[in-house]
């Protein structure tokens, strides 16, 4: 095994930004808006770098799909300790329609090409909240998956994954190669220190196109309309329980 | 500053003496250091705006912004209250590589540029101006002095410590010599291969935690300022006494202490640079340090402003946001313009310095202006916040207290103005 870990990172609108929908309801406003690395992707990168520091794996390769700006996200990951980057160039309309299915095809192709031991992704992106890419990638590769990971440990050629599930925690042991998706409590991502930012400048970022990997990125989905959530309305006070029931019936809730 | 200093810079000043029209065309050809122009592939020359940063500079700024918000902000109020810098903050500053920004990686430094330091200081000041000044003194004064003047042995010994765990202090001022720096009385007497230093220093920043002190002492009082020499004094040297820190109005978590030198023995090899050249080094470094302080004041003003505007957008009186009253809008826009002007002065002075072009007048302008802007901004911000601005529950009053020192230290406003005037005078010599 190569001891190589592939980590996918996505450039998303920063979590602190107030999202606005375009007047034509086609999509959200992204021009001039602050973007950063998806928080769950940061956790994924951190886990991979930690594994390398513990000498459990040899190399961390970070991948991002998107236009030129995706390079910034890759650089941030390099500054956190990844060894090299791969920028899969997707621009314009293709980028707008890029979804989990397309990205998982790309990740699967790269995982085979790079002879990866593990693919670590964030559990979901904070812009679309799909929570699908990891699972689809595992299916395409026919690899085991450990999703919603809050704890990882290598045990020989298997991985023990503690997963956060609705009822609590579930522990599974899966064979490698495998796909892992990182959940919030897996670790606390480090800051890129200034010396590491300088070192990251020298690390290589390869440029590929989806076609080079033999991946068709046509989307099967079409976004018809994007709307803001309804404005929060004032609440209503009621005097008795009967009143409450009457109101709820009126509003068609029961 | 003393008159002789201008003579050092008159050579560089002679370049800046053309009427405006000729200046535009002639500037590039007259300057010994031509302006770098960025050109596109088509050979078209472009002049990017001052707020254009390299990728490295942008990444540094983002990293420090995040770090300051998450790892310094929680401590700020407590540090101000107790007038003490938290050890956790000091440790993390070193860990992040913020104390050795321009130091070569060979000595465990970050190996970045002067402009990066300026951006770092600005970002830190938005959260805590005291932390920013600690970082500023280390980077623009101490590290630069060692890097530029140190012998191989001195660099070897000190630079790697300065970038990893040791703080430095710059000791020039005394009780009787502030603006009149060169009338300093601390004396260094030569004996064989060592010197004995006697005297005292005042207003020394970082002294509480510093591991090394760069002390300006006079080896030959009869030679006047030409006897001033820079000595490297380690903290644990016998006879060096660090006095109790001042109880200050602002910048409280930055330690400011008097120092006493009682027959402090310093070996000859601890002289930094040449004997009698200390005055030159002090001026030179303070010119750069000036831009650092401008960055600090800039960050302070911006940080204060950023904490105030959201409140004005939220607070409603007479049925509308207080931000929407024309009187408020005009004041806010005016302050924002001043901050922007201060920013451009600071960034331009930093870029000039990096380009190796004359920058002293511009540096003085940046420091003087941003200190004034910080005063105006903080004062206005308290007013805009109303009653809450006056309480310690909100960070605004701290910015108000912190900004005052800006017009005083590293060259008072009056000194800056006089220095600028001397340059302006020279510009009209033909």
Interface residues (C-beta under 8 A of the other chain):
Chain A: X36 X72 X75 X76 X79 X191 X192 X193 X194 X195 X196 X197 X198 X200 X201
Chain B: X55 X56 X59 X60 X62 X63 X64 X66 X67 X70 X71 X95 X96 X97 X98 X101 X105 X108 X109 X110 X111 X112 X116 X120
